[in-house]
Amino acid sequence: MGDGYDDTQRLSRAESSSAPAMTMSRAQSLDSASANYTPSSPELVGGVVGGKETDVTLMRLQRMSAFESHDYDPMDNDLEEDALRGRSREDYRREMSWKWFTSVLIGLAMGFIAFVVDGLVDKLNLFRYGVIGEKVGVDGMSRFVAYLAHVSVSCAFAAVAGGLVSYVEPLAAGSGIPELKTYLNGVHLKGLLRLKTVVAKLGGISFSIGAGLIAGKEGPFVHGGGLVGGGIAAFGSNTLGFKTKRPAWFRNDRDKRDFVAIGTATGVAVAFAAPIGGMLFTVEEGASFYNSDMLWRGFLATCTGVLTMHWLEQLDFDASDFARARFGTHRDFGLYTDNEADYSKQYWWYFWEVPIFLLMGAAGGLMGSAFVNLNVKITALRAKYIPVGNKRKRLLEVIAIAGITSTLFFFFMSISPCKDIPLPLQAGTTDSIDTAAANATFEYGVETRDEIREDFFKQLYCPEGQYSVYGQLFFTPLSQSFKFLLHLGEVGEFGQDKEHPFPLSALIWYFLLTFSLMTVTYGVGAPTGLFVPSLAVGASFGQICGRIVSAVAARHSRDIEINLHAYAIIGAAASLGGATRMTISITVLVMETTGSMQLIIPLMLTIFAAKHIGDKYTLGIYDTHIKIRGAPFLEEPELAGPCGDKLRVSEVMSDDLVTLEPIMRVSELLKVLIETNHGAYPVTDAPPTHSGEEFELHGSITRNVLLKMLLHRISFVDPQNPLVGNNLFTSPRERDDLLEQLKQIPFKVPSAREVAQRVAQSDVDTMCVDLRSFMQRHPFVVHGDARLSRAYRSFRTLGLRHMYVMPARPRVVGVLTRKDVIHEKAALQLGLYARGLSQPPRAVSRTFEPVHAAPDVAHRPRASSHVHATDDAEHEHDEHDASLPYIPYYVSNVVESTPSNPTSDTFTSIELIDRASRGAVRRRDASPR
């Protein structure tokens, strides 16, 4: 179902005469004021002008027609206005308190979910590697049995992950970041935030990682966090069929959007144990609509989530010794604690390495572009031969990729060369691993020399006293091998010789294999994340670069020691930046998770180079998949392209509008809703007789509100006596209940045909619906001669679903400036109303309604006493501002102080305000400042 009026067929008909001709014909239809605008050449139009590109564009427009949009413009009908005018200061404070409390709930929930998912992943990995560990042998049959067990367990886990996607919720596939980014941009994706989606997503990613797929949990945690944030904020569930009576403030698209964004930030935070990086990820990559209130509440939620996760992990490990447990010493991508590794000594760089880091960033951008291009081709083949609707093929693909992945990794593990276990780790050695790490206490207990040898230097198919070199990378979970690439050797495990932890052949094979499988796996029908695979690819690439630089530097001076750990971290950031094109959030995430604060400048330069080079060839992987799915995603106005500056609104608008009358018969309204699929309808008492005819706009009403009104029999009136304005409610409670019935959250409205079946036949035959109190009184409009880029900015910055186009010469009744809408001016105006010294003017837009008589003066004391409470609260709110001194920017800003005695000079102050307002109006010219 689309939002409005589809131009696809109109564009298709115009294609026969080419796009330039279409543009010219539309330009010629403008009035005389705009007739002088004629594009001189197709190049000036800046758009697609013909051929195959036009066919592709038309196909994308057809796909967009299947999407609906959210409307972040607050509802402005009569009921909402009455409810807002009746709210007290305490209501606003209570709402704000619930916003903060809900953010804390999101953090607590995501911390618990992260603890559960991490525990499940650990148990699945322990089972998979434990099964093969018991089957290791030197003869061929033992190896075959071990291989068969390894592949069988991997395929079984992959079947669970793929089955949750294919047979439970297809939207649970992939990382979920493109979908969440699209949702936060204002596009509705049906089923994205359902309860079964979060179960399939978070349960599936556990089995995807357990199956050994080249996937990480971070992307799915972004999706899962958004699901949790939106679900908790609704305080109800459409799936479970319940909702709480209070609080009900957040059951609208705008507040739900903010809480979903907070949930995504919390998901990243608990996935990486990085609260600041999680919030920055949402600000940079996720949320299209950023505000400081969302930032601070997200900051609290991410902090609460990580704290909850650490608390549960410690309780699970040793609840009896909780008081002496040391927190803050463990990094999510750290192999040892901060005290043992002493990161201030582990990371360094030379100034002459800066060009090398820039080249690594450029290489990361090229790798990211290659990854995106290859993945797009694989996605096209996947869509052709393994369509989303074919559940069986999709599941078999997941199982096949898991089998291939486990086979390749088992093969490299089985042919691995062997090396002697480093002297400090050999059994019976009494020397400490490192002076600084002697008898070191780890966060979760004392890690002995034997435990390090058994966990990090596995024997596998090697003789006694040796370990499998390839096994460190290929026979371990992906996240663990990434940690080895970053940190192995930091506490002197290899002794004084400081030999390289991994042979160059292992690094090359690991890089090629992981990059190839990552490219194939991303987009498969199972929950898969991209962060950890991309970081692992980059870490191996960084190690290779470090080895090359080390060899070159050794030829010139043996005193120069190259830090391979720093190169691994730089390479990881370059790879992830090249694939995703994120910058600030990656820098902070890498520093938080690896403890590499000393590398902040190289990280920033490297990621900048990766993004700059990558953007020359492709979009980031997430933006690419958004375009593949055809969603009407609105980029920031600065990135929207030149077309909007070369077209006018009237050249792209739809003029065949379907209008509604203020009072309509139920039968006629149902007919309109069934025969059309528009998201909103303009309301007028004089419908146009032909396309393009001007009409007086009384308001706008959305499809969902109309369906809810029909479903709940709201505002049904007798056509013989349509006076219903005073019969909608008799108390504020009834009004609030009526507004609650109209909300789409958490209960969705059925389709128009289903609603038509539920409406009584007697109502269809005899009743009318009065739309006046439920329509948007003041929808956004744009001038028909305005540039398209102006309308684009309004859609993008305000989060609009639709916008009506005005004629060339609209009528004006006044003007507003910045100083008119500021808080102080509004508070003073309310004070005039509260004291009965001024009356609100009659609304200028409701031309079809009778003029209401002015309120009786005898009622003013009662109204005054009602508003004085609000006025007192307002003074309490401004108490801090009133105590601030006044320091002008310029001498001309100095004004004379007015008397401060509120009792004797009240009317004098009001006269001054009124005089200043009238003087300001006289000084304004046609162009408001």
N, C-alpha and C positions, 0 to 999 in steps of 0.2 A: 504494500500500500504506500503510495507516495504522499508527499506533503501538499502538493498543489497542482499546478497546471503543467502538463507534459508538453514540451516543445519538440520532442523527438520526431513525431510525424510531420510537424511543420517544417523542421529542418530537412527531413528526408525529401519532402516534395520540392523544397527549394534547391536541393543538390543538383537537380537536372540542369539548372541554369548556373551552377557553380556558386561557391560561397560569396565571392565579391559581388555578383549580381544580386544575391539575396540581401547583402548589406546595403547596396545602393537602393533597392526597392523599399527597404524599411526606412532609409534616410529620407526618401522622397515623400513618405507618408507623414512626416513631421509637419508642424505648423510653420508659418512663415518666419517665426523667430529663430528656428533652427534649420531652415532650409539651406543656409550657407555652409553647413557641415557636410563635406563629401570626401571620403578617403580617396587619395590620389592614386594609390597603388595597393596591391595585396600586401606588400611588405609593411606598409604603414598600419594595416589592421593588426598585424602582430599575431594572427591566429592561424588556424589550419585552413587552407584555401582550396584543397581539392585532392583527388586521388585516394590512395590507400590510407593516408593519414586521416582523411575525413571519415572514411568508413570505420576506422578504429575509434575515432572520437564519438561518432554516432552510437556505436556499440556500447561505449562506456556510459553515455547518457541514458541508454536504455536500461543498463544495469542499475544506474542511480535511481531510476524511477521506482525500484523495489524497496528503497530505504525510506524510513520516516525520520523526522528530525525532532529533537527536543526543543521546547520553547522556554528559554531562560528569562524571558520577560515576565515579571510578576503579574499575576492576574489583577485586573483593574476594573472589575465589575461592581455593581451596586452593593452586593452582599459583602464582598471583600472590603469595600470602602467603609461600610457600616461597621464591620468587625474591627478594622484598623482604628477608626475614630473612637471605638469603645474600649480600646486597650489602655491599660494604665501603665505607669512606669514599672510597677512590680511585674507586670506580664512580660515586659521586655527583659527585665533582669532575670526572670525565671527561664525565659527562652535561652538567654546567653549562658546561664548556668547549665542547662541541659546540653547545650552544644559542647561545652568543655567535658561534661560527664560522659557524653556519648563518645567523644574522642578517646577518653580513658578506656571505655568499654571495648572499643576497637583494638586498642593496644593490648589489653588483657587477652582478648580472644585470639589475636594473631600470635601473641607469645605462646599461648597454649597450643595452638595449631602447629606452630613451628616445632615445638618440643615433641609433639606426637609424630609429625612427619619425619623429623630427623631420627627419632628412635626407630621408626619403621624401616627407614632406609638403612640404618646401621644393622638391623637384624636381618634384612634381606641380603645385604652384602656379606654379612658374616656367614649366612647359610650357603650362599653360592660359592664363595671361596673356600668355605669349610668342607663342602662336599668334595671338591676336586682335591683339596689338600690331603684327604685320606686316601685318594686313589693314585697318588704320584708313585711311579715306579720306573725302573730303568728299562724294562723289556717293552717290546712293542705292544703287547696286549694291554699292559697296565696303562700305557700312554693312551691307547684307544679308549679304554674305559673312562679314563680321566677326561678325555676330550668329549666323549659322549655325554658324560654327566654334566660337564660345564655347559655345553650347548643346549642340552635338554632343559636345564634349570633356567637358562637365559631365555629360551623360547617360551617357557611356561610363564615366566614373569611378564614377558612382552605381550603374551596373549591376554593377560589380565589388563594391562595398560591399554592395549588396542581395543579390547572388548568394551571397556568403560567409555571409550570415545565412539566406537561404531554403533553400539547398541544402547547406550545410556544418553549421551549428549555429545553430538558432533562438535559443538563449539568448545569443548574441552581440549581439542587438539592444539598442538603447537605451544608457543610460549604464552599467548594471550596478550602480549604487549600491543600488537597492532590493533586488536579488538578494543582493548581498554583505551588506547589513545584515540581511536575513532569515536568511542562512546563519550569520552571527555571533551571531544571537539563539538559535540552536539548531535551526533547521529545515533539513532536508536537501533540497537541490534537485538532482535527478539530472542529471548532465552539466554542472553549473555549473563545475567545476574540471578539466574534461578538457583534454588538450593541444590538441585541434582547436578548443576554445572560445577559448583564448588566441590561436591563430593567426588565427581568424576575427575576433576582437575587435580586436586591435591592427593587423592588416592592413586590416580594414574601416574603422577610424576614419581611417586615412591617406587612403583613397580618398573617404570621406565629406567630409573637409575639403577634399581636392583637388577634389571635385565642386562646391564652393561651397555645400553645405548649411549651414544655420544650426546649426552644431554645434561643439563643442569637444572636445579630446582628454582633458580632465581626468577626466571621469566614466569613460570606458573605461579610463583608466590605473588607476583604483581597482580595477576588475574585473581588469584584467591583473595588477596587483600581487598581488591575492589569489590568482590562479591560480599565479603564480610562487612565492609564499610557501608555499602548500600543496604544490606539486609538489616543490620543493627539500627541504622538511622530510620528505617521504615517502622520499626517496632511492630512488626507483623510479617506475615509470610503468605503469599498467594498460594504456594504449594501446600503448606500446612493448614491454610484456611483460617487464620486467626489474625487479629490485630488488637493492640492495646488501645484503650480509650484515651489515655494520656501517656506521653506527650504526643501531640499530633502536628507540631509546627513544621516538621521536616518532610512531610509527605508532598513534596513538589519537586519538579525537575531541578531547580536551582540548588536547593539544599542537598538533595541526593547527589548531585554532581560533586559538590564539595566534599561530602563524606566518602564518596567513591574514590576521589583523589587522595584523601587522607588514608584510606585503606590501602591504596597502591603504594604510597610512601611507606606505610608500616610493613607491607609485604616485602619490599626490598630491604627494609631495615632489619627485619628478623632473619631474612635469608642470608644476609651478609654480616649480621651483628654489627651494623653500621648505621646508627640512627641519623646522623647528619647527611651522609651520602644518600640514604633512602629518601629523605625529604627533598634534597636537591635533584634527585632523579625525577621526581614528580613535577617539580617546578620547571625543569629543563625539557623533559621529554614527554611527560604525561599530560599535565593539565594545560589546556588551551586557555583557560580563564583563571588567572592567578589573582589572589587578593591576600593582603597581609593577615587577615583573620584566619584564613585557611592555613597559612604558613605556620602561625603560632600553635594552632590546634593540632596540626600535623606534627609539629615538633614535639608536643606533649605525647601524642599517640606513638610516635616512633620510639621515644625514650621509654615509655611504659611497656611497649612490646618487647624490646630487647631486655629490659630489666626483668620482666616476667619470665622470659625464656631462660635467662641465666639462673634465676631463682629456682625454677623447676629442674634444671639440669643438675644443680648442686644438691637439691633434695633427693633426686633420683640416685645420685652417686653416693652420698653419705649424709643422710639427714641428721644423724646423731652429732656430727662435728660441724654443723652449719655455722656456729658462732665464730669459728677460727678459719673458715674458708676465705681465701683471698680472691676477690673479684678484680676484674680489670687488667689481668695479666695475660690474657689469652686472646689471640687474633683468630678470626674465622679462617683465614688462609695461612695461619702460622703453624709451623711444625713443632715449635717449642714455645715456652712462655717468654714474655718480654725480659724477665730477669735472667733467664738462661741464655737467650740469644744475644741480649744487650745490643739492640738494633742501632744504638748510637755509634757502635764500632763496626757494624756489619755493612753499612751502606756508605759509599763515598763515590765521588766522580771528579774527573779532571776537567779543567776548562776547555782543553783542546778536544774533549769528547763531545762537545755540544754539536758540531756539525755531524758527527756520527749518529747522535740521537735524532737529529732532524732527518737524516737519511733513513734511519729505522722507521721513523714516523711516516715518511713518504712510502716506504715499502709496505708498511701496515695499511696505508690507504689503498695501494695497488692490490694487496691481498684481499682487502675488504671488497673492492670493486669486482675482482675476479670471483670472489665468493658469491656476491649478489647476482652477477650475470649467470654463473653456472646454476645457482639455485633457481633462478627464473626459468631457465631452460628445463630443469628437472621438474619444476612445478607444472610447466606446460605439458610435459609428457605424462605427469601424474594425473592431471585433470583429464587428459584424453583417454588414458588406458585404465586408470583407477579412479573413477569419479567418486565424489563424496557420497552419492546415493547408493553405491554398491558396497554394502557393509562387509560382505564376505571378502572381496578383493582387498579392501582397505585393511582389514584385520590380518590377512595373509601377508601383506606387504610389511607390516610392522614385525611380524614373526620372522619373515625372511631377512630383514635388515638386522634384527637381533642375532639371528643365526650366523650371518656373514660377519658381523662385528666380532662376536665371540670366537669364531673360527680363526679370523686373522690375528686377533690378539693372542689366542692360544698358540698359534703357529710360531709367532715371534718369541713367545715365552719359551717354547720347547726347543728352539734352535739357539737360544741365548748362549753367548760365551760366558765363562765362569772366571771369577777373580777371587783372590784370597780375601777373607774378611779382614778389614783394617785392624792393625795391631791393637789399638785401644779398645776394640770391641771383642777381641778374641776371648774365648772362655778361659778362665784361670788367670787373666791379666789383672794385676792389682793396681796398676797406675790408673789415675783418674783420667776421664775423657779429656777434660780441660780444667785448668786450675780454677777458672771462674765458674765452671759448671760442676765441680766436684760435689757429690752428695746433694745435688740440686733437688729441691722439692717442686714437683710439677703441680699444676692447679688441681688435678684430680688424682693426687697420690704421688708416690715416689717411683720414678721411672728408672729402673735399674739398667745396667749395661746389657744384661741378657735380654731384657724386653726390647731395647732399641735394636739389638741384633736380630731378634726374631721378627719384629714388625717391619723394620726398614731394610733388612738385608736377608731376604728369604733364600733358603738353600734350593728348593725346588728340585730340578734335575741335575744339580751340581754335586760334586763329591763333598765329603765331610770337610769342614773348614773353609768352604768357598760359598759364594752367593751368586745368584743369577743376575747378571747385569741388566738384561732386557726385562727381567721379571719386575724390577723396581718401577718400570714405566708401564708394562703391558699386563702384568698380573696384579693389578691393584685398581681400586675405584678411580675414576677419572679425577675427582677432586683431590684424592690423595697423591696421585702422580703429579698433579699441578703443584701441590705443596712441596714435593720432593724437588721439582725443578727450581722452585724459588729458594728453598731453605736448607736442603741437605748439605751438610758440611759446615753449618754455622757454629756448632759447638765443638768443633775439632774431632768429629767422628773418624776422619781419615788420618789423624796424627799430624806429625810435623811436616810431612812431605807435601801436604796441601795439594794432592793430586786432584785432577778433575773428577767429579763424582760420576759423570756419564761419558762413555765413549762417543765420539762424533757420529759413528754409524747409528747408534741408538737414537740420538737426537734427530738425525735426518729421517729415519724411518718413522719415528713417532710423529714428527711434524707432517710428513706426507700422508700418513695413514689417518691421523686425527683430522686434518683439514679435509680430506676427501670424504670421510664418513660424516663429518659435521655438515658438509654441503648436501649430502644425500639425505641425512636424517632430518634436517630442519624442514618442517612442512609435512612430515609423515603423520599418519592418523593416530597419534599418541601424544600425550603431554610431553613437551620437550622444551628446554630452555637453551639459550644460546650463550649466556654469559660465561659459564665455566668452560665449555668447549673452546670458545674463542680465546679466552685467557690462557688455556693450556697450549693451544697452537702458538700463541704469541710468546709464551714463556720458552718453549723449545726453540722458536726462532731467535729469541734474544740470547739464549745460551749459545747457539751456533755463531751469532754475530760476536758475542763476547770471546768465544774461542778464537775466532779469526783475528780480532783486534789484539788479543793477548799474544798470539803467535807473532804478529807484526811488531808489537811493542817489545817483545823479548829480543828481537834482532837488533834493536837500537839500544836498549838498556834493560839489564836484568833487575834494576831497582824499581822499575815501574810495575806495580801489581794491579792487574785489572780485576775489578769486582764483578764476578759472574752473576752474583745475586742481583746486583743493580741492573745488569743487562737483561736478566730474565724478567724483572718487573717492568722495565721499559718496553720490552718486546710484548709483554702481555697487554699493557695499556695501548700500544700501537695497534695491535690486532683487534682488540675490542672497539677502539675508536674508529678504525677503518671500516668495521662491519656495521656499527650502529650510528656513527657520526655524533655521538654524544661527547661532550668536552668536560665541563665543570664537574658533573656528577661522577664521571669515570675517575677523574683526578682524585677526588675526595674518597671515593669508594676504594680505590687501590691503596691509598695511604692508610685508611682506617683498617683495612683487612690484612695488610702486610706489615704495618709499622714502619713504612718507608718515608717518614717525614722529611728526611734529608734529601729525597729525590724530587721534591715538589717542582722545582724549576725544570729539570729534564722532563718530568712527566707532562707538564703544561706545554712545553715546546713540542714534544713528540706527538701528543694528542692533537695539537693544533695542525701540525704538518699532516697527520693522518687524515683529518677531516678535510683540509684544504685540497689535498691530492685526490682523495676519494670522491669529493663532490664534483670534480671535473669529469668524471666518467659515469657515475651512477648515483642514485639516491641511496640512503641507508637502507638496510634490510627491512626495517619496520615500515618505513614510508613506502618502500617498493611493494610490500605485501598489502598495504592499504590500497594502493592503486590497482593491484591485481584483483582485489575484491570489488572494485568499482564503487566504493563509498564516496559520497559527496563531501570529502574532507576539505575544510577551508584552511589554507595556510595563513600565516601572518600576512597582513597587507603588504609588507615590504617584500615578501617572497612570492606574491601572487602572479607576477608577470606583468607585461606591458599592455595586455589586451584591454584591461579595464579602463585605462587612460584614453583609449582610442574609440570607445563606444559610449553611447548614452543609454540611460535606463530604458527609454522608450524603444530602443532597438532590440532589446532582448526580452522585454516583458511579455506576458501572456495577457491578452485583452478579452478573451472569451470567458468571462467570470460567471460563476454560478452564484447567484445572490439569494438571500433569504429575507423575508419580511419580518418585522418585529413580532407579529403575531401570526402564526402559521397553523394550518390544520395538521393534525397528526399524520393523516394519510399522505399529505403532500411532503411533509418533512421526511417520512420514511422512504418515500419514493426517491427523493434527492439523495439520501444517504446510501441507498442500495445501488442506484444507477451511477453514482460518482464515488470517487475514492479520495477526494481532496481532504487535506488536513484541517482546513479552516474555511469559513464562508463569510463574506462581507454581508452586513445587515443594512437594508435600506427599505424605505416605504415606497420608493419609486424605482423598481427594477429596470435596468436598461433593456431596450427592445432589440438591440443588435450589438455585435462585438465592437468594442472601442468607444461606445457611447458613455459620456460622463454621467455620474449619478452621485447623489449626496450620501456620504458614508456616515451611518449612525453608529457603527461599531463592528466588531468581528467576534465570531464565536467558533470554537474549535469543534472538531468532529467528536472527540471524546466527551466533551461536556454535553453535546446534544444527545449522544447515546445514553449517557448516565441519566439525563433528564427523562428520556423516554422509558428507560428501564425502571426507574424508581418513581415514575409518575409525578415528576416535579413540575410545578407551574402549569398544570393542565387547567384550562379555563373553558367556560362555556362561550361559544362564539357570539351568543346573544348578549352576554354580560362579561366582557373581557377585563374588567377592573380587578386585577389580582395583586396590585402593588402592596396593599396593606394586609394581605392574607397569607403571605409566605411564611411568616413566623410571628410569634407573639412575645418572645423572650430571647435574650442573648444565647441561652442554651440551645433553643430550637434553631436559631440562626447558625450556630457553630455545628450542630448536627447536620444541618442542610449542606453546609460547605463540605463537611466530611464525606457526605454521600457522593459528592461530585469529584472527589480526588481519585486519581488513577493509581495511587500507591497506598497499600500494597496490592489491592485487588484491581485487576485489569478489566476493562469493559469488553463484553462479547462483541462479535461482529454485528453489522447492521442487520443481516438476515436473521441471526439468532435473536436480536432484540425485537425484530418485527414479529417473530413467533410468540414472544412473551407478552407483548402488548395486547390488552383485551380488545376484542373486535368492536365492542361498543365504543371504546375510546377512539379507535381508528375512524369510526364512522361519524362520530358526533363532536369530539373534543378538539380544542386547539392548544397550542403551546405558546406561552408568552416568553419571548427570549430577552426582553429588555433588561431585566435585572441580572442576567447571567452572561451577557456579552461583554467583551472587552471594549470599554467605552473609548479608549484612546489608543488605538493601534498605531504602530509606527508607520509613517508615510515618507515617501521620497519624491522629489520633483522629477517629472518625466524628462526634463532636459539636463538633469544632473549626470555627471560622468558615472559610468558603471563602477569605477573604483570607489566612489563615495558610498554607494549602496553596499559594496563589498565590505568596506570598513565597518559599516553599521551592523551587518550580519555577523562579522567576525568578532567585533568587540563587545556587542550586546547579547550575542547568542540568540538571535531571532530565528523564528521558524518561517515567517513570511513577512512581506512588506507591501503595502499598497502604494500605487503610483498616483501622484497628484497631477492635475492639469497645469498648464503653463502659467496661469495667473491665480494662485490661491489667495483667499481673503485672509487678512491679518487683523487681530484685535489687540495685540500688545507685543512686548518684547521682554526677554529675560536676559540678565547678565549673571556672571559668576557671583556677584555680591547679593543677588536676589535669592539664590538657592542655598546660600550658606546657612549653617545651623543657627547662628545668632539672629539673623533676620527672621527666620521662621519662628523662633522662640518668642521674639518680640511681637510678631503678628498674632500668635496664639494668645499672648497676654492681653492684647487689645480685645479679642473676642471674649476672653474669660471675664473681663471687667465690664462687659456690655458697652464698650466704647466704640465698637465697630461691628459690622455684620458682614458675613461672607457674601460675595457677589453671586448672582445667579449664574449657574453653569452655562457657558456659552455654546457647548457642543450638543446639548440635548434639545434640538430644535423641534422635535416631534412631540415633546411632552408639555403639558400645561404648566404655566408659570405658577409656582407656589407662592402663597402669601407670605409676607415678612413675619417673623415670629413676634408674638405679642410682647410688649414691654413688660407686662406683669409677670411673664415667665422668666425674665432675665435673672433675677436674684437666684432662682433655683439652678439655672444653668451655670451661673457664676460660681456658686458653691461647689458644683460638680467639677468645674475645670480648675478651681483654685488648688485642689489636691495635686493635680498634674503640674500646675504652675509651681507649687512649692517643691515638688520633686525636681522640676527643671532647675530651680535655683540651687537645690542641693547638688545637682549634676554639674552646674557651672560655678560652684563655689571656688574650685581651684583656679579656674580661668579668671574669676573676678579679682583674685589676689595678685595676679601677675602685673608687673609694671608695663608701661607703654613706652617703647623706644622706637621712634620713627626711622625709616630708611633714609628719608630726605627731609630737609627743613620744611618743604611744602606740605609734608604729611601731618605737621603739627596742627591739632585742632583744639579749640577751647574746651575745657572740662565743663561738663554739665553738673548741676547740683546733685548731690548724692543722697539727699533726704527723700526717701520714697513716699513719705506721708504728705509733705507740703508741696512737693514738686512733681507729683505724678502727672498732672495734666500738662505741665510745662515740658516734661520729657516726651510725652506723647506728641505734643505739638511739634517739638523739634524733630522727632522721627518722621512725622507726617510731612513737615516742611522739607526735610532732606530727601524724602522719597519723591515728592512732587518735583523738587528741583532736579533730581537725578533723571527723572523721566523727560523733563524739558531739555536736558543737556544731551540726551542720547540722539544719535543720528540714525540713518537707515542701516548702518552696519554696527550691530552691538559689539561692545568691547568684550 
